[in-house]
Amino acid sequence: MMRALLLSAAALIAAPVAAQDVAITNARLVIGDGSAPIEGGTVVVRGGKIVAAGAGVAVPAGIERVDAGGHWVTPGIVAAFSRVGLVEVDAVQGSNDRSARRSRFSAGIDIAPALNPMGSPVAVNRAAGVTRAIVAPGDSSGLFAGQGAVVDLGDDNDMVTRPRALQFVEFGEGGSSNAGGSRAATFLMFREQLLAARSYARNPATLAEWGSDALIQRADADALVRVINGTTPLFVRVDRAADILNVLKLKGEFPALKLVLVGATEGWLVARDIAAAKVPVLVSPLSDLPANFERLGATQSNAGRLEAAGVDVSVGVFDDDDAHKMGYTTQYAGNLVALTKLPGASGLSWDQAFAAITSAPARAVGMDGTIGSLRAGRVGDVVIWDNDPLELGSRPTAVWIDGKRQSLVTRQDRLRDRYATPQEGALPKAYDR
């Protein structure tokens, strides 16, 4: 039965194709930077990069033209927080590289070698219009989880756009369990490990002198030095308002830290403090129930209230099948638009909501000059939709990643077609009995 249902992963990976020079015309064009859609717009991609996008853009002679027929044309969705490429089947340990709870390393763990571009979730999310993803590790044996990456979801064998793009750490209830059982221990361990890394940066010999008493391994220290000096953004999972304030205070001790808050369920309660610290936030809008004591202030209005306070907000799908269902991102953003119509609720305008799933995540990871919009010089990640992309029933009709036209066929499509109309004698041997 298993052999009958599983298709060869190799059969799903198309042969690499060269970047196409293409002009997509007659579009309802969304740049993705928070500006309004442009009617009758054109986007030109050459050599895998956007060279022009807007109204009245001239189409260079000799390149392919694609008439969008007035449909929506946007940058590809950037999944703000995901485990795509790390997980095939969550419940099967051999296909799940999300966490390394028994490793002696923590901050030094680099997820890039574990990423699987042939995994079925890659194609599923690509078919939903997701072209890039910020992928973070789960947890490790220590406080720091490791180094995440920015990836593309193209149908080829090289998915890493930027390795070691972020360091991930969890505070709150999750972090306290890794640090000894309390939030006080979490903050102490965090400070001590960063201070140890700072000492190591000044004098690498110190690590050897500490011997078995060293708080961190050499690989962990190397990774944390990049966090201390601001080279690597630090993504911090934190939900309770009091914990958020304590995390923000860390910038006073380590001023070069590039903090990004992940979750921030009670962020709206301290929105002014977050805005004043100029720290971006990645939220999951449907975290709207008090699932535990650190989320008692949960509300769908969180994103809208943060945005209104001046916080740079990104929308993601973490806590909701973040390896397989990143396509929910557009639904979540659409829900935030709908909230603007409800008395007493706070949401986002359409333009803000779409930017929250494209250019805002790119800014959070320090790559807005490369991905997340259709501005000139960005990668050629373009999607044509059959309808408003923030409406629930809308689907992509064409996707380009790095200027390469992508297949939208998934393993699920192939299985559906294989078994939709079975004929006598055509079934696998598993069905003969």
TORGU-98895 format. One line per 4 residues: number of its first residue (from 1); their letters; for each residue x, y, z of C-alpha. Coordinates in steps of 0.5 Angstrom, whole numbers, plus 500, padded with zeros to 3 digits. Example, Ala and Ser with C-alpha at 12.3 -4.5 7.8 and 13.67 -1.06 7.14 Angstrom:
# residues 2
1	as	525:491:516 ~ 527:498:514
This chain:
# residues 433
1	mmra	500:500:500 ~ 505:505:502 ~ 509:503:496 ~ 503:505:492
5	llls	502:511:495 ~ 509:514:495 ~ 511:517:488 ~ 519:518:487
9	aaal	521:525:490 ~ 526:525:484 ~ 520:525:479 ~ 517:531:482
13	iaap	524:535:481 ~ 524:539:474 ~ 530:539:470 ~ 534:546:472
17	vaaq	532:552:467 ~ 535:558:466 ~ 532:565:468 ~ 528:568:463
21	dvai	527:575:460 ~ 520:576:461 ~ 515:582:461 ~ 508:581:465
25	tnar	504:586:462 ~ 496:589:463 ~ 497:587:470 ~ 493:590:477
29	lvig	500:590:479 ~ 502:590:487 ~ 509:592:488 ~ 509:590:495
33	dgsa	512:596:499 ~ 505:598:502 ~ 503:602:496 ~ 497:602:492
37	pieg	496:597:486 ~ 497:600:480 ~ 492:598:474 ~ 495:597:467
41	gtvv	502:596:470 ~ 508:592:467 ~ 514:588:471 ~ 520:587:467
45	vrgg	525:581:469 ~ 532:580:466 ~ 537:576:468 ~ 533:573:474
49	kiva	532:580:477 ~ 527:586:477 ~ 529:591:472 ~ 522:595:472
53	agag	515:595:475 ~ 510:600:475 ~ 505:604:470 ~ 508:606:463
57	vavp	514:601:463 ~ 517:600:456 ~ 518:593:454 ~ 525:592:451
61	agie	525:589:444 ~ 526:581:443 ~ 523:579:450 ~ 517:574:452
65	rvda	511:578:453 ~ 506:575:458 ~ 499:578:458 ~ 496:578:465
69	gghw	489:580:463 ~ 488:585:468 ~ 489:580:474 ~ 493:581:480
73	vtpg	501:581:479 ~ 505:581:486 ~ 512:579:488 ~ 512:572:491
77	ivaa	510:571:498 ~ 515:571:504 ~ 514:566:509 ~ 516:570:515
81	fsrv	517:564:520 ~ 517:557:517 ~ 520:550:518 ~ 519:548:510
85	glve	525:544:508 ~ 526:541:515 ~ 520:537:516 ~ 517:532:511
89	vdav	512:528:516 ~ 512:531:523 ~ 511:525:526 ~ 516:521:523
93	qgsn	523:522:526 ~ 527:520:521 ~ 524:526:516 ~ 524:531:522
97	drsa	530:535:523 ~ 526:541:526 ~ 530:540:533 ~ 536:538:536
101	rrsr	535:536:543 ~ 540:531:544 ~ 546:535:541 ~ 552:538:545
105	fsag	551:544:541 ~ 546:550:541 ~ 547:557:538 ~ 552:554:533
109	idia	547:549:529 ~ 546:551:522 ~ 540:548:519 ~ 542:549:512
113	paln	545:542:511 ~ 539:539:513 ~ 534:543:508 ~ 531:538:503
117	pmgs	529:542:497 ~ 526:535:494 ~ 521:535:500 ~ 513:535:498
121	pvav	512:541:502 ~ 516:545:498 ~ 512:544:492 ~ 506:545:496
125	nraa	508:552:498 ~ 510:554:492 ~ 504:552:489 ~ 500:557:494
129	gvtr	505:563:491 ~ 510:562:497 ~ 517:564:493 ~ 521:565:499
133	aiva	521:563:507 ~ 525:565:513 ~ 526:558:516 ~ 528:557:523
137	pgds	530:551:528 ~ 526:548:533 ~ 530:548:540 ~ 536:545:542
141	sglf	539:542:548 ~ 541:549:550 ~ 537:556:550 ~ 539:558:543
145	agqg	536:554:538 ~ 541:555:532 ~ 542:559:526 ~ 536:559:521
149	avvd	536:561:513 ~ 533:564:508 ~ 531:559:502 ~ 527:560:496
153	lgdd	522:554:494 ~ 524:554:486 ~ 524:547:483 ~ 531:545:483
157	ndmv	536:542:488 ~ 539:549:491 ~ 534:552:496 ~ 539:556:500
161	trpr	539:564:499 ~ 542:566:505 ~ 545:561:510 ~ 546:563:518
165	alqf	541:569:516 ~ 538:569:524 ~ 539:566:530 ~ 533:563:534
169	vefg	532:563:542 ~ 526:562:546 ~ 524:566:552 ~ 517:565:556
173	eggs	515:559:558 ~ 519:555:553 ~ 525:558:554 ~ 525:557:562
177	snag	524:550:561 ~ 531:550:557 ~ 534:554:562 ~ 532:551:569
181	gsra	525:552:570 ~ 524:560:571 ~ 524:566:567 ~ 530:569:571
185	atfl	534:563:570 ~ 533:564:562 ~ 535:571:562 ~ 541:569:567
189	mfre	543:564:562 ~ 542:569:556 ~ 546:574:559 ~ 552:569:561
193	qlla	552:566:554 ~ 553:572:551 ~ 558:575:556 ~ 562:569:555
197	arsy	562:570:547 ~ 564:577:548 ~ 570:574:552 ~ 572:569:547
201	arnp	571:574:541 ~ 576:579:545 ~ 581:573:547 ~ 579:566:543
205	atla	584:563:548 ~ 579:564:554 ~ 575:558:552 ~ 580:553:552
209	ewgs	582:556:559 ~ 575:555:562 ~ 576:547:560 ~ 570:543:562
213	dali	567:549:566 ~ 566:553:559 ~ 558:555:558 ~ 559:554:551
217	qrad	562:550:545 ~ 567:554:540 ~ 562:553:535 ~ 556:556:539
221	adal	561:562:541 ~ 563:564:534 ~ 555:564:532 ~ 554:568:538
225	vrvi	559:573:537 ~ 556:575:530 ~ 549:576:534 ~ 553:581:539
229	ngtt	556:585:534 ~ 549:585:530 ~ 552:581:524 ~ 546:576:525
233	plfv	539:578:527 ~ 536:575:533 ~ 529:572:533 ~ 526:572:540
237	rvdr	520:568:541 ~ 516:571:546 ~ 509:572:548 ~ 508:575:555
241	aadi	508:583:555 ~ 512:583:561 ~ 517:578:558 ~ 517:583:551
245	lnvl	519:589:556 ~ 525:585:559 ~ 527:583:552 ~ 527:590:550
249	klkg	532:592:555 ~ 537:587:553 ~ 539:592:548 ~ 541:597:553
253	efpa	547:591:555 ~ 548:589:548 ~ 547:595:544 ~ 549:592:537
257	lklv	543:587:538 ~ 538:586:532 ~ 532:584:535 ~ 526:581:532
261	lvga	520:579:536 ~ 517:573:534 ~ 510:571:536 ~ 509:577:541
265	tegw	502:575:543 ~ 501:581:548 ~ 505:586:544 ~ 499:590:543
269	lvar	500:592:551 ~ 507:595:550 ~ 506:597:543 ~ 509:604:544
273	diaa	515:601:547 ~ 517:596:541 ~ 516:602:537 ~ 521:606:541
277	akvp	526:601:540 ~ 525:600:533 ~ 524:592:533 ~ 520:589:528
281	vlvs	515:584:530 ~ 513:577:527 ~ 506:575:529 ~ 501:570:527
285	plsd	494:573:527 ~ 490:567:529 ~ 493:567:536 ~ 487:570:539
289	lpan	485:565:545 ~ 489:565:552 ~ 492:558:550 ~ 496:559:556
293	ferl	498:564:562 ~ 503:568:557 ~ 498:569:552 ~ 492:572:556
297	gatq	492:578:552 ~ 491:575:546 ~ 487:578:540 ~ 486:578:533
301	snag	487:586:533 ~ 494:585:536 ~ 497:586:529 ~ 493:592:527
305	rlea	494:596:534 ~ 502:594:533 ~ 502:597:526 ~ 498:603:529
309	agvd	503:604:534 ~ 509:605:529 ~ 511:597:529 ~ 514:594:523
313	vsvg	509:588:523 ~ 510:581:519 ~ 505:576:518 ~ 507:569:519
317	vfdd	503:562:520 ~ 508:559:526 ~ 504:555:531 ~ 500:553:525
321	ddah	503:547:521 ~ 509:552:519 ~ 512:547:515 ~ 506:545:510
325	kmgy	501:550:510 ~ 505:557:509 ~ 500:558:504 ~ 495:560:510
329	ttqy	499:567:510 ~ 495:570:505 ~ 488:568:509 ~ 491:571:515
333	agnl	493:577:512 ~ 486:578:509 ~ 483:577:515 ~ 487:583:518
337	valt	483:587:512 ~ 477:584:514 ~ 478:586:521 ~ 478:594:519
341	klpg	470:593:518 ~ 469:591:525 ~ 467:596:530 ~ 472:596:535
345	asgl	477:591:532 ~ 484:593:529 ~ 486:591:523 ~ 491:593:517
349	swdq	489:596:510 ~ 490:592:504 ~ 496:595:502 ~ 499:594:509
353	afaa	497:587:510 ~ 500:585:503 ~ 507:588:505 ~ 506:584:512
357	itsa	507:578:508 ~ 512:580:503 ~ 517:586:504 ~ 516:587:512
361	para	519:580:513 ~ 525:581:508 ~ 526:587:512 ~ 526:583:519
365	vgmd	531:579:516 ~ 535:585:513 ~ 534:583:506 ~ 529:588:503
369	gtig	534:590:498 ~ 534:583:495 ~ 527:580:496 ~ 520:582:498
373	slra	518:587:493 ~ 518:588:485 ~ 522:594:486 ~ 528:594:481
377	grvg	534:590:483 ~ 530:585:487 ~ 530:578:485 ~ 525:576:480
381	dvvi	520:573:484 ~ 513:574:481 ~ 506:571:482 ~ 500:572:477
385	wdnd	493:570:481 ~ 487:569:479 ~ 483:574:483 ~ 485:578:489
389	plel	491:574:493 ~ 488:576:500 ~ 481:573:498 ~ 481:565:501
393	gsrp	479:562:494 ~ 485:565:490 ~ 490:561:487 ~ 496:563:483
397	tavw	496:561:475 ~ 504:563:474 ~ 510:563:479 ~ 517:565:477
401	idgk	523:565:482 ~ 529:568:480 ~ 526:569:473 ~ 525:562:472
405	rqsl	518:560:471 ~ 516:554:476 ~ 511:548:476 ~ 505:548:480
409	vtrq	504:541:480 ~ 505:538:487 ~ 505:530:489 ~ 498:531:491
413	drlr	496:533:484 ~ 499:527:481 ~ 496:522:487 ~ 489:525:485
417	drya	490:524:478 ~ 493:517:479 ~ 487:515:483 ~ 481:519:480
421	tpqe	479:514:475 ~ 482:507:476 ~ 481:502:471 ~ 481:495:471
425	galp	488:492:471 ~ 491:499:472 ~ 492:499:480 ~ 498:497:483
429	kayd	499:490:486 ~ 498:492:493 ~ 490:493:490 ~ 490:486:487
433	r	488:482:493
